[in-house]
């Protein structure tokens, strides 16, 4: 069960906010779910809706324990890159002594699991043994860049924060697959900070690199997707791309495709624990209706639906803004629907082969990526007897708020906020 801060919970002293919503006169437009705000919401409310991002004040870094879950992989480079108060290596039943020897040479604490339990179980053992309240979880195929903790740790001055993740970048970008992964890896959540929200701009962060409070635990019954489940259960999790960690992406074609199928297979068990959160097509009902009309060769109906959406939104915002948000927004949703056809529904392509042919007009590796993931989703659905990951999301609905219930708890935070755009 998530435990998220209430709207009237103030941000800590010294925090300011940077608006990421669009400002139109006395309105703020944007966020997740999509919202139109009038008045003077509290800084915390803006942050929790991704209408603004928190900016913590400089502070001395707290001590950190680094935990490395590993099984029969080299960890020397990772150990050399760490500069923290404590390092714990959790050996998940390796078949050789190489991991133990590397940990001993680096002066790290070494814990060996007698039986293999997977990354979640190994991380839990490290969290349990950690001396410090903040724990940096790092997979053995990661190398943090110098100073990677500096943008992350100040956020923990907010006692409501449960975890924060850096941006995952490629260690190298050589070869066709290497270059593709550097640009399209699902571990890379993009260049902009955000609160992690299912169906949001950053719907999850991977457990490959994550700083968390030590009382949190992974679900060891999950074999895959346990990191997504972790952040969805944690409550308040942030993504901070000012910090980067390099990851050794898979560049062998067979291993790469197998990994994409594996990722897809995790959708079903995640959906059973978090119904509705692993579904595709989280767009507005108006947009869905317009594209459904277009797909059934009713362009006039699609145009009428879009015009109606613009007209309704124009009662809330200036007409030009309404045309841009509802009209152009519907047009820009085309790639979202094409992505869903390739990624989730391609096994049904024989019913609409021409429609799928249009959706398949993309980079060959992107097509292979999507189809491998989609195959995994269908396999997982059969194995776990659920259709939840294949059902279209109910979509976001516009929310409207006016300021009185959300008067700022700290006026200085509002006043210090950059104007943003």
Secondary structure, 3 states (H helix, E strand, C coil): CCCCCCCCCCCCCCCEEEECCEEECCEEEECCCCEEEECCCCHHHHHHCCCEEEECCCCCCCCEEEEEEECCCCCHHHHHHCCCCEEEEEECCCCCCHHHHHHHHHCCEEEECCCCCHHHHHHHHHHHHCCCCEEEEECCCEEECCCCCHHHHHHHHCCCCCEEEEEEEECCCCHHHHHHHHHHCCCCCCCCCEECCCCCCCCCCCCCEEEEECCCCCCCCCCCCHHHHHHHHHCCEEEEEEEEEEECCCCCHHHHHHHHHHHHHHHHHHHHHCCCCCCCCCCCHHHHHHHHHHHCCCHHHHHHHHHHHHHHHCCCCCHHHHHHHHHHHHHHCHHHHHHHHHHCCHHHHHHCHHHHHHHCCCCHHHHHHHHHHHHHHHHHHHHHCCCHHHCCCCCCCCEEECHHHHCCCCHHHHHHCECCC
